[in-house]
Amino acid sequence: MIGGFLILVYRRQIKNVVGSIGFAEKIFGAGGTWTFLALLGVLIFILSLMWAMGTLQSVLTNVFGGILG
């Protein structure tokens, strides 16, 4: 959760280091790098919260349990 939060807080510094992300600019248009970093931070935060609560493991077991045995 901390990693996702840090991405949201420090996305300006991340963009200064990484620069523009080509595929994000192509998909989201102008300002796509900012949008991508915000979505990435929120996604990491939510998945981390689900992992901490055990929800993500349940979802993965139900979805992939039949395939993996």
Secondary structure, 3 states (H helix, E strand, C coil): CHHHHHHHHCHHHHHHHHCCCHHHHHHHCCCHHHHHHHHHHHHHHHHHHHHHHCHHHHHHHHHHHHHHC
